[in-house]
Amino acid sequence: MLPRPHPLRHSFALTALLASLSAATLGGCVSVPPEPHAVAQPDAVGAELPDDIRLAGDRAWPGDRWWTRYGDAQLDALVDHALQDSPTLAAAAARVDAALSALVVSRAAAGVESGATADVNRQRYSANGLFPAPIGGGTFNDFSVGLQARYDFDLWGRQRAQVAAAAGEAFARRAEAAQVRQALAGSVARSYFELQSLWALAANLREQAAAQQQLVDDRARRVAHGLAAADEPRTEAARLAELRGRIAEAGSAAIGQREALRALLGPGEDAVAALRARPLPAGRATLPAHLGYELLARRPDLQAARWRVEASMNRVDAAKAAFYPDINLAGSIGLDSLTLPGLLKTASRTFLLGPSLALPLFNTGTLKGQLGGARSARDELIADYDQRVLDAVRDVAQAASALQGLAEQAGAQHEAAALTEAQQRSSEARRRQGLADRATTVQADLAVLRAHQAELQLARERLQTEVTLTQALGGGFHAEASAQAPLQITRN
């Protein structure tokens, strides 16, 4: 005699069959609102510089430790110190950790949810309620322990899309952390170069003031001997006062820049106090022969924008999947008894197993609103990404063209300084021969010092612009291979 089918198994099979048929039927009838419009794909192929913007050099991308190319041990130590102890980097790292934690939560929700429970309660049942005597009107204890599990089949990919969106946000946060690191290194380098430039300017102005003092003394002697008008010393003294004012201005600016640099380094050992003046380094800027898609992989801000677009596209997919039925399978096993000694007996065992079906029948308005919001957020991020690509090319073009112009100016100024120095040597030779007075030689010295001051100003601008170009080229960042492909935006 064949065994009879168990009623519970029969009920479960029937429920599962009905759930599957209902999901298939309703899933085929769901109408997801179509895309309202299409957006053009980003065109990074056009991210190239005009042919008239080129720099001398090896045409390489900046290295990860680009600041070491200047050969300044003080600068290397300052940047390393800042990258180790900066509160800004600590905040960026915390944001990355938060995004990774959200990714862990999202992945956990997409798997099997399980847990254990243990309950103890004492309850009096109403004598006029559902249960008759002796339960009704009695007070009983209830002891139970159990294990529960729940699995979402994720037939339409909603949870997978949510996990992908969380991963995209985590990657974006990592790229942002790289951007913070790059910006911090650039700020330290700018501040350091500005401080060295101000020190060099102050030293040049002090030399000019010393030479100008000689002119003041010379004019005073000439007036004392009746060889010059009384106004001549006043004119030279006014120029000397102006130089002293500029020296004070440069000194004050240097102190302010020193304190700005100290703030960038964060807490810890005072590395700024040990800084000493050094000659300004020569130019070290290079410009790649081509930008294109490589620029997208080199710029951390573009990578962050890219990953946010990817995350928004997955959120759109999750919002579309919400229009379809949700099928889950839940089960539990455990023990339940009215007395503690009877809890561990075989007769106290319980179990539950069954599917559940959630149908989005009466909340389509909410779902449409959520989908529309997700699509709008995606479109905004796509437009932002497109603009960032254009801005990145603009940043490189402006910095490179500025350096190109500064190089031409530096060449012309160097030629002018060489002529001024030649004139100064000629004046000194004439003075030794008795053909020129001391005042003429001092004025030639001042002309040379002013020419060097102009060269210092050009070097100051060049260093600042080189750092700007380095950051515009990504500052040594390079995305992983999985993040280098051009962004493809699908619409469905």
C-alpha positions, 0 to 999 in steps of 0.5 A: 500500500502506497503512503498517502501524501502528507497534507502539509507537503501537498499544501506547500506544493500547491502554494508554490505552484500558485505563487509561481504562476501568479508571478509569471502572469503578473510579471508579464502584465506590469507596465514600466514607464518608458524613458521620457527622452534620450541623452547623448553618450559622453564624447571623451575622444574629443578630449584633446588639446589644440596643436598650438599648445605644447610644452617641452619635455618627455610628454609624460603623465605626472607620477604618483610622487610628482613633487619629488621631481623638484629635488627639494628634500624640504618639500618631500618631507612636508608633503609626506608629513601632510599625507600622514597626519592630515585631518582632511585625509582622515575625514575622507578615509572615514567616508570611504569606510562608511561607503564600504559598510553600506556595501556590506549591509547591501550585500547581506540583504541580498543573501539568506537572512537568518537568526535565532530567537529565545522567548519567555513570557507569562500570559493570562488568557481571557475567559471570554476570548477565543480560547475556552476553558481551561485555557480561557481564564488561565495563566500560562508560561510559554518557553520557545527557542527557534531558528528562522531563515528567509530567502529572496529569489530576486527574480528581477534583479532588484537586490543585485542592482542595489548592491551594484549601486552601493559598490559604485558609491564605495568606488566613488568615495575611494576616488574622492579620497584620492582627489583629497590626497592630490589636492592636499599635496598640491596645496602643500607644494603651492604654499611651500613654493609661495613661501620660498618665493616670498623669501627670495623676493624679500632678499632681493628687495633688501639688496635693492634697499642696500644699493638705494641707501648708497644712492641716498648717501651719495646724493647727500654728499653731493648736496653737502659739497654743493654739487647737487640740488637739495631735492635729489636726496629726497627723491632717492630717500622716497624710493628707499622708503618704498623699498622698505615698505615692500620688504615689510609687505613681503615679510608679512606675506611670508609669515602668513604663508608659513602659518597656512602651510603649518595648518595644512600639515595638521597636528604633530611635529612642527616641520615648518619651523625648520624650513630654510630658504632655498633657490627656486627650482627649475621648470619640471612640467611635462604634457602628454602627447594625447589626452583622450580616455587616458585623462578620464582614468587619470583624473580622480574627480572624473572617476568619482563622477563616473562611478556615481553615474554607474550607481545611479543607473543601477538605482534606476534598474532597482526602481524598475524591478520594484514594479514586479512581484517579489517572491520570498521563501521563509522557514523556521524550526524550533521548540515551544513548551508551556513548561521549561522541563518540557522545552527540550522534549521531542514533542515540543518541536515546531517548524514552518516553511512557506513562500510569500508573494508581494504584488505591487497592485495599489502603489504604482503611483509611488513606484512611478514617482520613485522611478522618475526620481531615480531617472532624474537623479541619473540624468543630472549626474550624467550632465554633471559628468559631461561638464566635468569632462569639458572642465578637465580639458579646459583646466589642462589647456589653460594651465599648459597655455599659461606655462607656454606663455610664461616660458616665452616671457622667461626667455625674453626676461633672461635675455633682458637680464643678460643685457643688463648684467653686461651693462653693469659690468661695463659700468663697473669697468668704466668706474675702475678707469675713472670714467664713471662715478660710484652713483652710475655703478650703483644704478647699474647694480639696481637695474640688475637686481630689478631684472632678477626680481622680474625673473623671480616673479616669473619663476613664482608664477611658473611654479604655481602653474606647474602644480595646477597643470599637474593636478589637472592631469590627475596628480599621479592618480591612475584608475584600475583597469576595471574603471578605465573603460569609457562610460556607456549609458544604456536607456531602456 
